[in-house]
Amino acid sequence: MIVRVEIVLGLAFALALGGCAGQGAHDLLNRKAVTAPASDIAGTHEIFVATTRQQAAKDPRQVFDGDRSLTTLYARVDVTVPKIHQVGAIERAKGSADSNPAKQFTATDVVHYGDAQQFAKAVGADISMRGDRALVFVHGFNNGFDDGIYRLTQIAHDTKYPGTPVLFSWASSAKATGYIYDKDSSTAARDDLEATLRMLAKTHVKSIDIVAHSMGTWLTMEALRQLAITGDRDLDGKLGYVILASPDIDVDVFKKQMIRYGKPDKPFAILLSGDDRALKLSSFISGDKPRVGDYGNAADLANYGVTVVDLTQAKGGDGGLNHAKFADNPILVQLLGNRLRAPAGLASDEPDPTQLNNIGQGLGKAVGSVAEIVITTPFKVLTIATGG
């Protein structure tokens, strides 16, 4: 009977958390080149990569696999977005089929850098060319290298981010049953993420914005905690926005991390949702301790100087898991983009409710539904009407 219960729970966990990733196959490159007319392409994005994954030897189409590298490896991936793309979606080929650039996100080229110096020179040049800002994305549990590449491409494209996208890809096994392996992999990557942020800070960048998702938020908080311990928690003034989406972090651990980090000087946001099914199962295997991403006491978190954005009433686009609303809900993506396009140094910790309401109401008319986002700051609670 005990064995049967464990099997059922294991299957439920695998099915639920499987939604963190895109699909079973993790091929990024096509077997053969597939071309499409320029009129079918909405945009091309150069995604710079720092990763603690090993290069994929068994299947080169994956580029990097789920095995851990003891050193950080560097690359750049060029990705096209089809004109038929819908905001919040990641149009992908099924399984291991080749991508059609006219219909799906397509990786067209990969450049590998021999060492950190080569990478720093390349990413620094791109940062200078694009407006002196960088957006670092740290993916979550059960993600292949391809999942992180495509998600950051989608975020950069949909938010119209005015800077250089940088993926920090840690060695997730990309398996729904690999939760413990992934947690250890994210922990092992703390020094690498810290070093990557320091590297970016040495370029001519003016603002380094961070968006982290799910288990990637644990890794991000650990790296920020390490920066604080060294006395350089804001990267010599260059740290911009920090956005932690669906944080898979024990609430008590997060509080201790924030105590060490201190109250933020720049906008620091927690995006949570009370109906996040993936985090409820994460909580279950962690001894029924609440995770930050589905914590019901926003005011408690706001006491640590963060802004808490409750997305519970907004719809998710991941089959009911409600674990990636920040990126797959078209309304939330556009609100996120509106925020990110203004440099963090010029942004207030408290969003302008009039501006957000205007955006939400306009989008609400387009989709025909209304939901509310509740924003809790250290000073007040704002309720924002959005389009759903």
Buried (B, 14 or more C-beta within 10 A) or exposed (E): EEEEEEEEEEEEBBEBBBBBBBBEBBBBBBEEEBEBEEEBBEBBBBBBBBBBBBBBEEBEBBBBBBBBBEEBBBBBBBBBBBBEBEBBBBBBBEEBEBBBBBBBBBBBEBBEBEEBEEBBEBBBEBBEEBBBBBBBBBBBBBBBBBBBBBBBBBBBBBBEBBBBBBBBBBBBBBBBBBBEBBBEBBEBBBEBBBBBBBBBBEBEBBBBBBBBBBBBBBBBBBBBBBBBEEEBBBBEEBBBBBBBBBBBBBBEBBBEBBEBBEEBBBBBBBBBBBBBBBBBBBBBEBEEEBBBBBBEEBEEBBBBBBBBBBBBBBBBBBEEBBBBBBBBBBBBBBBBBBBBBEBBEEBEBBBEBEEBBEBBBEBBEEBEEBBBBBBBBBEEEBEBBBBB
